[in-house]
Amino acid sequence: MQRSLADRLSRAVVGCYPPRWKQRYAAELLDVLDQHRAGPRTVLSLVGGALSTHLDPDYRMQLRLSRDAKLGIAFFATIIVGLPALVILPMVPKAIRESRWQPSDSDSVAAIAFSRDQRTMVSANGGPPWEATSTLWDITGQARPRRLSVFEGGSPATISPDGAIVAANAFGGRAQAALWNVTRPRHPVRLAVLSAGLSGALWGEAFSPDGRILAAASTTGLALWDVADPARPRLLRSLAAAPLPLDNPGPPVPFGVGQGDLVFSPDGRTLASVSGRDQVTVWNIADPARAARIATLAGPGDYFAALAFSPRGNLLAGVTYHGSVLVFRVAGPGRPARVTTRPGILASARFPGGGSAQAGPCGGECSFAAAYAVGFTADGHALRVVIDRPEASPSPAARDTVFTWQVAGSGALSGLTTIFRDVSDAQPALAPGARIVADGSLTSGQVHLWALP
């Protein structure tokens, strides 16, 4: 693997230490550089250490040098210090900014997740990584959610089934997650940062039903972590799927990373992840260290925005960015197959009277696009899809629309019912069992809960 510029500069600076110092410490320091990623601050620290060591009487060479030799040494020292400085100094402001986290001024909620018992919820805002925040909520009183704590780390974010661990986006500028212990909910403690060497943006995180495995997906890959001991997470496997593009190829709507989905089956043996431009990749993770792809499910030429397994794990439902609902059969002797498609729900949400068959994901303006949540009811007999979209026409109001279908064992949908609710929120989520809807605010950082019949 090619070394980074900072790593090469660090090793070059180690070579500039006095010979007596290198005899005692160089091998140990090089071992440290092998185990950790060097950055601009590493190089600056080593340069400062080299200069101070040369001035230390214990290491300074006791030689009488000519004037020309002294000038040569001074010139050499200028090159050694000056060249790294020319490269590093432009990176210093960014390094300082990315090494200091501060709460964001943005109050737009970008992700929401529930614990299995629906007593605790985590929400996360968007914004740059060094300003992003996660918020822990007590929702035992659903009419009045209580904010318990706000801590470092933004979208995507999720919470373990038992509500003890939150996984959020770490603020290192790389595709990595951070694990937080929230057993003392007013005093979250960061336990670990998970770095699997993935590139691109981190867009999805999900805990397995038993809470022992964390899946973390970037736009270029997927990592499975053993988090049974969250203070000492262990990388089990990195999986390659079709890269998730950052932009919708059909203008003018941008596809925001983080609107996709990553879900475990109820038995924890299967994982489904959004991939490519219109695909869902299904993985066999019965043995996570030997996880393998089962199939790639094709969509209708549109991005998938949300996924959900049925309680039995035999059906996988997905909703696309432009408003098509698909159901796949993913269990049984045959290969996974699409069994149902329901297009046009975005148009139905915007024109409930049937006034138009066309509707874009963001109406007349694209400041905020439609957001989706999908889930099966606890008995598996109904499928619900929530659409949250700001309206520019025909009404200036924002609105939640909830579609509910009855689901046959084969995956066929029937008996559609629709519920509308005027809101000024942008990010919906369904609690386990698909009865509680959470809406994330665009401006206040609040989360609103409401119950479906």
C-alpha positions as MATLAB code, in Angstrom:
seq = 'MQRSLADRLSRAVVGCYPPRWKQRYAAELLDVLDQHRAGPRTVLSLVGGALSTHLDPDYRMQLRLSRDAKLGIAFFATIIVGLPALVILPMVPKAIRESRWQPSDSDSVAAIAFSRDQRTMVSANGGPPWEATSTLWDITGQARPRRLSVFEGGSPATISPDGAIVAANAFGGRAQAALWNVTRPRHPVRLAVLSAGLSGALWGEAFSPDGRILAAASTTGLALWDVADPARPRLLRSLAAAPLPLDNPGPPVPFGVGQGDLVFSPDGRTLASVSGRDQVTVWNIADPARAARIATLAGPGDYFAALAFSPRGNLLAGVTYHGSVLVFRVAGPGRPARVTTRPGILASARFPGGGSAQAGPCGGECSFAAAYAVGFTADGHALRVVIDRPEASPSPAARDTVFTWQVAGSGALSGLTTIFRDVSDAQPALAPGARIVADGSLTSGQVHLWALP';
ca = [
       0.000    0.000    0.000;
       1.384    3.416   -0.928;
       2.360    5.510    2.073;
       0.785    8.915    2.561;
       2.822   12.097    2.161;
       2.637   12.764    5.906;
       3.921    9.254    6.653;
       6.866    9.618    4.254;
       7.748   13.039    5.718;
       7.544   11.615    9.253;
      10.027    8.870    8.411;
      12.348   11.352    6.718;
      12.334   13.565    9.813;
      13.156   10.563   12.048;
      16.298   10.140    9.948;
      17.356   13.689   10.878;
      17.633   12.988   14.609;
      21.163   12.733   16.100;
      22.885    9.338   15.662;
      22.991    8.555   19.398;
      19.256    9.238   19.676;
      18.472    7.042   16.666;
      20.480    4.159   18.104;
      18.234    4.117   21.174;
      14.792    5.208   19.930;
      14.467    5.185   16.112;
      13.323    1.560   15.763;
      10.638    2.016   18.433;
       9.364    5.227   16.859;
       9.210    3.667   13.396;
       7.169    0.790   14.861;
       4.697    3.362   16.213;
       4.453    4.974   12.768;
       3.722    1.531   11.280;
       0.759    1.092   13.633;
      -0.823    4.543   13.388;
      -1.842    6.896   10.585;
       0.498    9.904   10.408;
      -0.945   13.367    9.859;
       0.268   16.964    9.610;
       0.464   17.241   13.398;
       2.666   14.124   13.519;
       5.171   15.700   11.130;
       5.211   19.027   12.975;
       5.736   17.239   16.301;
       8.649   15.209   14.927;
      10.266   18.299   13.390;
      10.058   20.091   16.730;
      11.459   17.033   18.488;
      14.380   16.776   16.059;
      15.341   20.423   16.583;
      15.134   20.194   20.365;
      17.121   16.949   20.409;
      19.933   18.506   18.372;
      20.091   21.258   21.010;
      20.152   18.746   23.877;
      23.716   18.419   25.338;
      23.190   14.672   25.836;
      22.844   14.131   22.077;
      24.684   17.084   20.530;
      27.793   16.085   18.555;
      31.013   17.189   20.232;
      32.881   18.093   17.038;
      34.799   21.170   16.060;
      33.363   22.196   12.728;
      34.714   24.571   10.123;
      32.747   27.602    9.026;
      31.852   25.917    5.726;
      30.653   22.787    7.559;
      28.456   24.878    9.838;
      26.949   26.656    6.814;
      26.310   23.284    5.188;
      24.528   21.978    8.269;
      22.436   25.155    8.494;
      21.486   24.842    4.826;
      20.581   21.165    5.285;
      18.462   21.959    8.363;
      16.646   24.686    6.421;
      15.786   22.207    3.657;
      14.660   19.547    6.131;
      12.394   21.952    8.025;
      11.388   24.243    5.173;
      10.161   21.723    2.629;
       7.773   19.942    5.032;
       6.583   23.353    6.246;
       5.683   24.410    2.695;
       3.536   21.299    2.350;
       2.123   21.208    5.876;
       1.341   24.840    6.660;
      -1.559   25.074    4.158;
      -3.064   22.000    5.870;
      -2.765   23.388    9.404;
      -6.080   25.353    9.459;
      -7.984   22.287    8.268;
      -6.156   20.028   10.734;
      -6.983   22.373   13.608;
     -10.609   22.636   12.504;
     -10.975   18.869   12.187;
      -9.246   18.147   15.496;
     -11.618   20.328   17.527;
     -15.269   19.408   17.761;
     -17.887   22.007   18.599;
     -21.696   21.806   18.602;
     -23.315   22.687   15.288;
     -25.444   25.730   14.651;
     -27.547   23.573   12.316;
     -30.759   22.253   13.882;
     -31.892   20.103   10.972;
     -32.434   16.479   12.051;
     -30.947   14.070    9.496;
     -31.321   10.644   11.174;
     -33.535    9.025   13.832;
     -33.358    5.537   15.382;
     -35.225    3.711   18.191;
     -34.192    1.153   20.774;
     -36.119   -2.117   20.555;
     -38.240   -1.362   23.651;
     -39.079    2.111   22.254;
     -38.047    3.799   25.483;
     -34.967    5.500   24.032;
     -34.325    7.240   20.735;
     -31.308    8.891   19.114;
     -31.417   11.679   16.552;
     -28.513   13.231   14.664;
     -28.108   16.420   12.726;
     -26.295   17.019    9.479;
     -23.527   19.506    8.866;
     -19.738   19.146    8.741;
     -18.269   16.293   10.817;
     -16.453   18.568   13.285;
     -19.768   20.217   14.236;
     -22.231   17.320   14.019;
     -24.197   16.259   17.097;
     -26.293   13.326   18.264;
     -29.114   13.726   20.764;
     -30.382   11.031   23.134;
     -34.091   11.128   24.011;
     -36.281    9.531   26.673;
     -39.555    8.697   24.876;
     -41.333    6.754   27.608;
     -43.795    9.646   27.597;
     -44.415    9.831   23.860;
     -46.431   13.027   24.121;
     -43.422   14.812   25.658;
     -40.034   13.397   24.545;
     -37.260   14.477   26.956;
     -33.810   15.432   25.704;
     -31.254   13.584   27.864;
     -27.924   14.598   26.343;
     -26.234   16.038   23.274;
     -22.847   14.679   22.261;
     -20.347   14.581   19.409;
     -21.175   12.679   16.233;
     -23.704   13.152   13.450;
     -25.655   11.358   10.761;
     -25.814    8.460   10.163;
     -26.565    7.319   13.699;
     -28.244    4.295   15.229;
     -28.805    2.766   18.656;
     -28.304   -0.820   19.819;
     -31.430   -2.924   20.460;
     -30.934   -2.709   24.244;
     -30.412    1.062   24.096;
     -26.940    0.880   25.673;
     -24.720    1.844   22.695;
     -25.052    4.572   20.069;
     -23.114    4.361   16.798;
     -22.665    7.744   15.150;
     -20.545    9.265   12.427;
     -17.078   10.088   13.776;
     -15.653   13.499   12.948;
     -12.315   12.451   11.460;
     -13.112   13.320    7.850;
     -13.007    9.604    6.915;
     -15.691    6.926    6.577;
     -15.657    5.745   10.172;
     -18.133    5.290   12.999;
     -17.797    6.039   16.713;
     -19.320    3.937   19.520;
     -20.780    5.694   22.579;
     -21.810    4.135   25.881;
     -25.148    5.710   26.853;
     -26.009    3.525   29.850;
     -25.646    6.756   31.838;
     -27.803    8.696   29.373;
     -26.916   12.157   30.675;
     -23.184   11.403   30.439;
     -22.382    9.540   27.195;
     -18.828    8.195   26.934;
     -17.059    7.517   23.648;
     -15.657    3.995   23.634;
     -14.041    3.531   20.230;
     -13.669    4.802   16.678;
     -14.071    2.156   13.963;
     -11.826    2.603   10.949;
     -11.995   -0.103    8.288;
     -10.089    1.880    5.667;
     -13.239    2.614    3.655;
     -13.241    5.642    1.391;
     -16.151    7.890    0.509;
     -18.833    9.112    2.888;
     -20.348    7.019    5.680;
     -24.080    6.756    4.915;
     -25.470    3.862    6.928;
     -25.092    2.006   10.236;
     -27.135   -0.859   11.688;
     -26.892   -3.179   14.706;
     -27.782   -6.846   14.394;
     -30.877   -7.934   16.378;
     -28.698   -9.299   19.185;
     -26.555   -6.137   19.207;
     -23.291   -8.065   18.715;
     -22.592   -6.997   15.108;
     -22.461   -3.477   13.669;
     -22.652   -2.950    9.912;
     -21.216    0.353    8.679;
     -21.558    1.310    5.012;
     -19.794    3.968    2.987;
     -20.375    4.916   -0.632;
     -17.657    2.432   -1.627;
     -17.938   -0.530    0.741;
     -19.408   -2.207    3.780;
     -17.691   -3.276    7.016;
     -18.907   -5.776    9.632;
     -17.684   -5.272   13.210;
     -17.866   -7.496   16.277;
     -19.058   -5.081   18.986;
     -19.929   -7.636   21.669;
     -17.291   -5.776   23.690;
     -17.912   -2.228   22.400;
     -14.772   -0.878   24.043;
     -12.719   -3.319   21.937;
     -14.491   -3.664   18.580;
     -13.041   -6.128   16.105;
     -13.262   -5.875   12.311;
     -14.735   -9.109   10.959;
     -14.989   -8.481    7.218;
     -15.038   -5.765    4.581;
     -17.461   -6.324    1.710;
     -17.432   -4.716   -1.727;
     -20.706   -3.807   -3.405;
     -21.505   -1.583   -6.365;
     -20.496    1.960   -5.315;
     -23.328    4.234   -4.241;
     -23.133    7.394   -6.402;
     -23.311   10.725   -4.614;
     -25.636   12.352   -7.134;
     -28.866   11.415   -8.797;
     -28.200   11.136  -12.551;
     -31.588   12.652  -13.283;
     -31.460   16.392  -12.525;
     -32.380   18.526  -10.793;
     -32.624   16.530   -7.557;
     -29.428   15.663   -5.663;
     -29.383   12.311   -3.893;
     -28.289   13.012   -0.342;
     -25.995   10.357    1.079;
     -27.644    9.047    4.235;
     -31.118    8.652    2.711;
     -30.342    5.060    1.774;
     -30.768    2.154    4.156;
     -29.001   -0.825    5.681;
     -31.086   -3.477    7.488;
     -30.643   -6.862    9.191;
     -33.220   -9.622    8.921;
     -34.976  -10.468   12.220;
     -32.814  -13.591   12.722;
     -29.624  -11.617   12.041;
     -28.464  -14.023    9.317;
     -29.134  -11.726    6.340;
     -28.206   -8.119    5.627;
     -29.648   -5.894    2.885;
     -27.875   -2.754    1.733;
     -28.525   -0.108   -0.887;
     -25.878   -0.253   -3.614;
     -25.275    1.117   -7.097;
     -27.801    3.337   -8.839;
     -30.892    1.147   -8.491;
     -29.846   -1.937   -6.557;
     -30.160   -3.698   -3.244;
     -27.430   -6.183   -2.333;
     -28.454   -9.077   -0.062;
     -25.689  -10.669    2.041;
     -25.484  -13.963    3.926;
     -23.881  -13.091    7.271;
     -24.698  -16.239    9.240;
     -20.918  -16.372    9.711;
     -19.986  -12.656    9.600;
     -16.270  -13.342    9.119;
     -17.158  -15.252    5.928;
     -20.064  -13.080    4.778;
     -20.914  -13.427    1.096;
     -23.322  -11.902   -1.395;
     -26.551  -13.820   -1.993;
     -27.995  -11.671   -4.769;
     -28.299   -8.185   -6.195;
     -31.906   -7.043   -6.588;
     -32.617   -4.582   -9.382;
     -34.956   -1.640   -8.937;
     -36.950    0.470  -11.410;
     -34.042    2.679  -12.522;
     -34.241    4.779   -9.358;
     -32.361    5.048   -6.058;
     -33.637    3.096   -3.073;
     -34.274    5.415   -0.131;
     -35.479    2.985    2.590;
     -35.636   -0.775    3.239;
     -37.380   -3.083    5.746;
     -37.598   -6.830    6.384;
     -40.882   -8.463    7.374;
     -41.028  -10.004   10.894;
     -40.551  -13.494    9.441;
     -37.661  -12.296    7.266;
     -39.148  -13.781    4.101;
     -40.024  -10.407    2.511;
     -37.951   -7.308    1.887;
     -39.723   -4.027    1.110;
     -38.102   -0.959   -0.405;
     -39.193    2.518   -1.416;
     -37.361    4.526   -4.069;
     -36.440    8.177   -4.185;
     -39.106    9.029   -6.780;
     -41.840    7.101   -4.985;
     -42.131    3.450   -6.033;
     -42.751    0.689   -3.479;
     -41.275   -2.738   -4.208;
     -41.575   -6.033   -2.339;
     -39.080   -8.896   -2.846;
     -39.368  -12.493   -1.690;
     -35.988  -13.307   -0.114;
     -36.617  -16.707    1.517;
     -37.433  -20.137    0.157;
     -35.849  -22.517   -2.342;
     -35.728  -20.036   -5.221;
     -33.556  -17.001   -5.744;
     -34.746  -13.656   -4.353;
     -37.345  -12.176   -6.689;
     -39.502   -9.076   -6.970;
     -43.161   -9.926   -6.365;
     -44.874   -6.514   -6.142;
     -44.406   -2.984   -7.478;
     -46.527    0.051   -6.580;
     -45.348    3.172   -8.472;
     -46.561    6.743   -8.140;
     -47.011    7.130   -4.374;
     -45.221   10.490   -4.441;
     -47.798   11.843   -6.888;
     -50.572   10.405   -4.693;
     -49.101   12.159   -1.664;
     -48.914   15.476   -3.461;
     -52.274   15.233   -5.247;
     -54.509   13.053   -3.062;
     -57.488   13.807   -5.296;
     -55.700   12.431   -8.340;
     -55.133   15.823   -9.972;
     -51.791   14.877  -11.504;
     -49.762   11.774  -12.170;
     -46.469   13.648  -11.985;
     -44.581   14.715   -8.902;
     -40.917   15.371   -8.362;
     -39.180   14.496   -5.089;
     -38.950   18.166   -4.115;
     -41.934   19.881   -5.732;
     -41.084   23.255   -7.228;
     -37.922   23.753   -5.188;
     -35.107   21.429   -4.211;
     -33.987   22.994   -0.945;
     -35.442   19.972    0.836;
     -36.293   16.740   -0.935;
     -38.785   14.055   -0.007;
     -37.714   11.722    2.798;
     -39.060    8.220    3.439;
     -39.515    5.566    6.100;
     -40.817    2.034    5.560;
     -41.742   -0.767    7.959;
     -43.929   -3.812    8.541;
     -46.366   -3.974   11.432;
     -45.466   -6.321   14.298;
     -47.706   -9.122   12.987;
     -46.364   -8.746    9.439;
     -49.849   -8.298    8.000;
     -49.410   -4.665    6.907;
     -46.728   -2.541    5.248;
     -46.417    1.189    5.961;
     -44.552    3.878    4.025;
     -44.158    7.425    5.359;
     -43.368   10.289    2.968;
     -42.308   13.617    4.421;
     -42.034   16.342    1.799;
     -42.228   20.129    1.744;
     -44.767   21.363   -0.761;
     -44.368   24.262   -3.170;
     -47.501   23.380   -5.153;
     -50.444   22.913   -4.928;
     -50.094   23.800   -1.221;
     -47.208   25.660    0.457;
     -47.544   23.458    3.554;
     -45.279   20.563    4.462;
     -47.007   17.213    4.904;
     -46.552   13.679    6.161;
     -48.362   11.047    4.154;
     -48.658    7.480    5.481;
     -49.638    4.703    3.083;
     -50.703    1.367    4.594;
     -51.244   -1.827    2.581;
     -52.341   -5.244    3.706;
     -49.636   -7.831    2.920;
     -50.299  -11.413    1.812;
     -47.844  -14.188    2.586;
     -46.667  -14.024   -1.030;
     -45.837  -10.317   -0.708;
     -48.855   -9.076   -2.667;
     -50.241   -5.721   -1.473;
     -53.919   -4.775   -1.252;
     -56.396   -2.575    0.610;
     -54.535    0.737    0.561;
     -55.414    3.323    3.216;
     -53.877    6.805    3.457;
     -53.382    9.244    6.345;
     -52.264   12.875    5.968;
     -50.743   15.106    8.629;
     -49.534   18.669    8.123;
     -46.057   19.099    9.594;
     -42.999   21.293    9.116;
     -40.506   18.453    9.483;
     -38.190   16.713    7.052;
     -36.972   13.343    8.328;
     -39.462   10.581    9.239;
     -38.709    7.310   11.008;
     -40.859    4.347   12.026;
     -40.382    2.663   15.381;
     -40.245   -1.174   15.492;
     -43.720   -2.449   14.683;
     -44.453    0.586   12.454;
     -46.992    2.176   14.801;
     -45.022    5.207   16.048;
     -43.797    7.849   13.585;
     -40.994   10.220   14.523;
     -40.471   13.424   12.552;
     -37.216   15.364   12.714;
     -37.476   19.135   12.603;
     -35.904   21.220    9.844;
     -35.015   24.114   12.120;
     -35.451   23.476   15.848;
     -33.529   20.226   16.427;
     -36.726   18.757   17.909;
     -38.320   15.396   17.216;
     -42.102   14.977   17.147;
     -43.799   11.631   17.815;
     -47.267   10.545   16.753;
     -49.101    7.237   16.844;
     -50.818    5.558   13.926;
     -54.115    3.710   14.407;
];
